[in-house]
Amino acid sequence: MAAVNGEVSFWYAAEGVPQPGPALPGGADVDVCIVGGGYTGLWTAYYLKKAEPSLRVALLERRFCGYGASGRNGGWLYNGFAGREAFAGKYGRGRAAAMQRVMDAAVREVVETAAAERIEADVRQGGVLEVARSRPQLERLRAFVETERGYGEGRVEELSAKEAAERINVTEVRGGAWSPYGARIQPAKLARGLARVVRELGVEVSEGTPVTGILPGGGGRRPRAVTPYGTVTADHVLRATEGFTAGLPGERRTWLPMNSAMVATEPLPAEFWAEAGWHGREVLGDFAHAYMYAQRTADDRIALGGRGVPYRFGSRTDSDGSTQVETVRQLRRILNDFFPAAAHARIDHAWAGVLGVPRDWCATVELDRASGLGWAGGYVGSGVTTTNLAGRTLRDLVLGRDTELTALPWVGHTVRRWEPEPLRWLGVQAMYAAYHAADRQEAVGRATTSPIARVADLVSGRI
């Protein structure tokens, strides 16, 4: 088992879990109030203040900046986003392609901004390597490559089994897909760096400040964010709460808080890396239905994640990142399966976080001018880069700019709410049971993608 379970995440282990900064000192009147101190809120505050330094921007965070998914994720800074094919079907391929182009560029935007603002986040631009380890996975890999190439040449390179293993020596690899649009980061370092920068820019950051209600404007009143320490009134109140959105009044069925868990090994010796390779520090994933994701950390550990227990009844969230013992065992089995040479490595840390999942699995950005309320999120686990685009898009919407970003298909995209309990819990449990069953079928020799997974995709709303 893990030496540490919870304590938010491994990413805070070196410097310790931060203590929240000063809480809101009382009621306030500002231009923009941002609820949530993760990547979405921090990037939005950053770009607003860079564009209009005179803006009075307040950011309210229940614990400390980077407490949620922004400080717990797998450190994949890459160009994927939730909903591309759905957007292509609903709004046209051209608009989906436009969003893909700005997402490609957003990877570079994060890297360059972090460097310019002196944020040391262990960035290594090694790209994204995704591997297939069965015939059905190889079938899905080739379909993925064909789709990606349809959005432009040079976006992805298909690798043979030998070529993939030369990058990262994963057992039983049958092929790979490598994209240059990716980098490894240390998530908490990026969050803490952004929090430092926005404070330096003059954003009024209040930590340890739970928001108990977000009230719309109208009828001569401006929108408000209500806290135990006072109410913040603003021209615009922006919700940036992602996996914790269900905890706000009236939002329980807006986005489903999906759990994802990770483990980090002890630092692995040189002889392991001589066998495993991974010299390019690519982020690593696979084409299983219940997929894994991993990185080689700056201090030569493997940090690896997967679903574990996907959802808690009633949209409950975890307690400071603690995860179930069985989830740790599952991740240990994946680690041992991919890298047998790490089978005896100590697991130093295990943790979990929640990500926001809309009913149609499509991320959204919105600003309703009538009420003064806005939001961004529903990233379905692909938020490290997408949050940056969301922050720039919210900036343009707040400032009333008509730009390339405000024309993207996720702006104003609407989706129905999740079903009430117990249907929500039953549906998610059944969906992931089906995905795991499909992966088991494929692992023991099934030649094509399991129809169980196709049914699960259809029922879940993913296709």
N, C-alpha and C positions, 0 to 999 in steps of 0.2 A: 504494500500500500504506500501511499504518498507520505513523505515526511511532514508535509504541511497540506492541509485541505482547507481551502478558502482564503481568508485574509485578503480578500478582493481578487488578487491574481499574483502570479509569479513576477509579473513585470514591476511590481512594487517592492519585491523582496530585498533588493540591494539597499534601497534608501528608506524602506519602511513605509507603511500606509500613511498618507498625509493626514494631519489633523485639519479639520475644516477651518477656513479663515473666518473673519468676522461676519456675523449674520447681518441681515438687513436692520439698520438702526431705527427704522420707523417708516411711516408712509412717505412716498416719494412721487414726484411728477417728472416724467422724462419723455423723450421723443420715442424711444423704442425700448420695450421690455422683452427680454428673451428668457424663456423658462427652460432651463436645462443647460448644464455645463459640460456636455460632451462635445465631440467634434462638431456637430451641427451648430450648436449654440456658439461655440468658440470661433469657428470660421465665419459665421454670420456677423458676430460682433467685430471681428478683425476687419472684414471687408467693408463694413459700414463705416467704421472709424477711419480707415485709410481713404475712403472715398469722400467722406464729409467729417473732418475732425471736430467740427463744432457740434455734431449730434450728441445729445445726452442719451447714452445707452446704458441700461441696467441689465445685468445678468443674474438670475436667481437659480441657485443650485441646492438641492435637498441635502446632499452630503458634501462632497468636494469635487472640483472639476476633474473629470476623467474617472469617476467612480463606476459608471455603468460600462456599456460595451466598449466605449472608447479606451478604457484602460484594461480590458480583458480579452481583446480579440487576438486572432492569430498573426497579426502583423502583415497582412497581405495588402500592400498598396498596389492595386491593379485596376484594370480598365473595365471590369465586368460590372453590370448594374442590373437591378431587378426589373424585368418587364420588357426587355427590348423586343422580343418577338411578338408579345401582346400589343405593344405600341405600333409595331409594323402592321399588324393585322387591323388595328382599329383606326390608326391615323395615317397610314401609308408608310411604305418602306423608306421613302426619302426623309421623312421626319425622324424615324428611328435611326437612320444612318447619320443624320445630323447630330443626334445625341451621342451616338457612338464616337464620332469624331471629337467632340468636346470632352468625352470621357477619356479617350486616348491622351489628349493633351493635358487632362487634369492630373495624370500621374506625374508628369514633368512639373506642373504648377506646384504641387505639394513639395516635391524635392527641392525645387528652386526657392520657394518661399521659406522653407525650413532653413536652408543654407543662408539666405539673406537675413533672416531674423535670428541667426545664431542658435538655432534649436538643434541640439545634438541628439538624434533619435536612432542611431545605429543604422542609418540608411545604407542599403547595398542594392544597387540596380542590377540584379541578376536575371530578371525576367520571371516568367511563370512556366513551370514544367508540370504538366498533367499526364499521368501514365495510365495505361490500360493493362490489366492483369488477367483478363479472360477474353474469350472470343466475343461475347456480347459487349464488353467494355470497349474492345477494339472497334467494333461496329459503331458504337456511339462516338468514339473518338474521331473516326473518319467523317461521320456526319457533322460533328462539331467543326472540324477543320474546313469542310466544304462550306458550311454556313459562314464561318469567319471570313473566308476568302471572298465571299459574296459582298462583304462590307469593305473590301479593298485589298489589293495585293500587299504582301509583306507583313500582314497582320499576325500570321501564325505559320510555324514550320512543322510539318509532320515528320516525326523521327521514327526510324526503325527501332526494333528492340535493342539492338547493339548501340545505336546512337543515344537512346534514352538512358541506357545503363551507364554509358560513359559519362553522362552528366551526373546522375545519381543512381547508384547501384542498388535498385530496389529488386527484391526477389520476384521471379516469375513475370517480369515485365514483357509485354508483347508489342508495345509501341508507345510512342509519346507524342505530345503536342507542346511546342515551346513558343511562347509569345514574348516579345521584347518589352511589352507594356506592363512591367511589374517590378516591384522592389520589395525587399524585406525591410521592415521597420521594427523598432521597439515601441509598442503602442502607448504605454504610459509616459514615456519620455516625450513623445509628440504632444500628448494632451497637456502635460505639465508645462512644456515649452510654450504652447499656445496660450495657456492661462497666464503665464508671465508676460507675454507680449501684449495681450489685450489690456492687462492692468496698466502696463507702461503707456499704452495709447490713451488711457483715461476712462476705460470702461469701468463702471461701478459694479464690481463682482461681489455678490453676497452669497457665501457658502453657509451650510447648516441652516438653510432657509427653505423649508418645504412650502410648495404652492398648493393650497387647498382648494383653489377654484380659479378658473379663467372666465371672466365675464365679458360678453360682447359689448361693443358700443352701439349707439343708436339713440334716436330721440333726444339729441343734444348731449348725451353722455359719451365719454370716451371709454375704450376698453380698459379692463383692470385685471391685475393678478393679485389674488388675495393670499396673504401669508399670516401666520400667528403674530408676526411682529409689525404688521401694518400692510396697507394696500398700495401697490404701485400702479399709478395711472399713466397711460401713455397714448400716443397717437396710434401705435401699432403694438400688439402683444403677439409674440411669435412663440409657438410651441415647438420645442426641440427635445422631446422626452423619449423618443424611440421605444425601446422595450418596456419602459415604465409608464407609457401613456395610459394603459388600462387602469392605473391607480388614480387618475383624475376623474372628478365627477362628470358623468355623462359620456366617458370615453371607454368604458369597459369592453365594448365590442368593436372598437375602431380598428386596433391592430392587436393581433395575438402575440403575446410575449413567448417566443420560442426559445428554448434553452439550448445552449451549446456549451460543451465542456472541453477542457484541455488538461494536458499533463506536460511537465517539463522534466527531462532527465537531469541527472548530474552531468557536469562537463565530461565529455567523452574523450578518450585518449587519442593520440596521434595515429596509433595503429588502426583504430576503428575508422578514422577519416581516410586513411590510406586505402582501405577496402571500400568504403561507402562513396568516396569521391565528394560530390557536393561542393566542389571548389568554387563554383560560381555563385554560391549562396542563393540559388533560385528558391522561390517559394514552391512548395510541392503539394499537388492534389492528385485525385484519381477520378475515375469515371464510374465508381460504384453509385448506386441509388442513394444509399446512406453514406455519403462521401466523407473522406478524411481531408485534413489540410495540415500542413506542417511547415516549419522553417528551421534552418540551422542558425542558432542565435549567435550573437557577437562573441559570447564566451564558450562556444562550441558545445552547446546542448542541443537536443532535439526537443522542440516544443510542438506538440501534436494535438489536434482536436477532432471532435466529431459530435454527434447528436446526443448520445446518452439517453436520459429521460427527456423527451422533447418538450413536454408541456405539463404544467401543474394545474390541477382543477381550479376553476374560478379565476384564471389569469394571475395566480399568485407568482411572486418572484422569489429568488433565493435569498439566503441570509449571508450577506458579505462574501458571496462567491463560493460557498460550500457546495459540494456535489456528492452524489451517492457513491458508496463503495463499489457497487456493481458497475457504475459508469467508469470508474477508474480501472476496474478489471477489463472492461471492454476496450478501453484505449490502450491498455498494456498489451492486450492480444494483438491489436492492430500494429503497434510498434514492433512487437516480436515477429509478426508475420512479414512486415516490410523489411525489417533489418534484424535478422537473427543474431547478428554479432552484438546487438544491444540488449539481448534477452536477459542479461544479468545486470544491466545498468540500474542503478537506484533511481526511483522516481522521487524527485525532490519536492515537487509541488503539483497539486491538482486544484482546479477551480472551475467555476461555471459563470456564465453570464446570459443575459436575455437579449434577443434581437426582435425587432418589430416586423410582423408579417401581415400585410393587408390581405383581404379575402381573395383578391386576384393575383397576389404575389408581385405587385407592381409598385415601385416607389413613387412618391408624389411630392410636389411642392405647390403651395397655394397661398394666396393673400386675398382675403375677402375685404374689399374696400368699404362695403356697407357697415360691417361690424368692426373693422380694424384688426381682425384676428388673422393670423397666418400660421403656417406649419410647414415642416418638411420631415420626411422619414419614410418608414416602411421599407428599409433597405434590404431586408431578408438576408442579412449577413454579409452584404457586399458594400458596407458603408464607409470603409476607411478612405477611399477616394471619392465616393459619391457625396459624402458630406461636404467636401470642399466645393464641388459644383453646386450643391444646395445652398451653401453660404453665399456664393457669388450671385446665385439666382435670386435668393431672398433680398440681397442688397439691391439688385436692379428693380425688383418689384416694389420694395419700400420707397425707393427714390423715384419711382414713377418712370423709369427708363424703359423704352421699347428696344430691346436688344436681341441678339442671336439667342441668348440664354432664356429670355422670357418667352420665346417662340417654341421652345422644346416641348415634346409631347407630354412630358410628365407634369408640366405646369397646368394646374386646373383639372388634372385627371381625377375622376371620381369613381368610387367603388362602393359596393354595398357592404354593410357591416357583417361581422361574423355572427353565426347562429348563437342563441343563448345556451347556457349549460342545461343539461349535461351533453347536448348534441355536440358542442364545440370540443369537449374533452374526448368524447367517444370517437369523433371524426379524426382528430389528430392521432390518437393512439392507434386507430385502425390503419391510418395512412402509413405511419412508420413501421408498424408490424408488417404491412404489405411490402414496404421497401426492403426491410431486413430479410423477409422470406424470399424476395426476388434475388437479393444478393447471394443468399445461401444456395438457391437453385443454380445460379450462374457459376458459383465457385466450384461446384461439383460436376461441371461439364456441360451445362446447357449451352447450346450453340448460338442462340439468339436471345435478344432481350426478353425477359420474362413478361408475359401478358399481365401478371399481377401488378407489376410496376406501372404498366400503361393504364390500367384501371385506376390505380392510386393517383396518378397524375390527373386523370380526368375528373375524379371525384373531388380532389383537393382544390381544383380551380387553377392548377399550374399550366394546363393546356386547354 
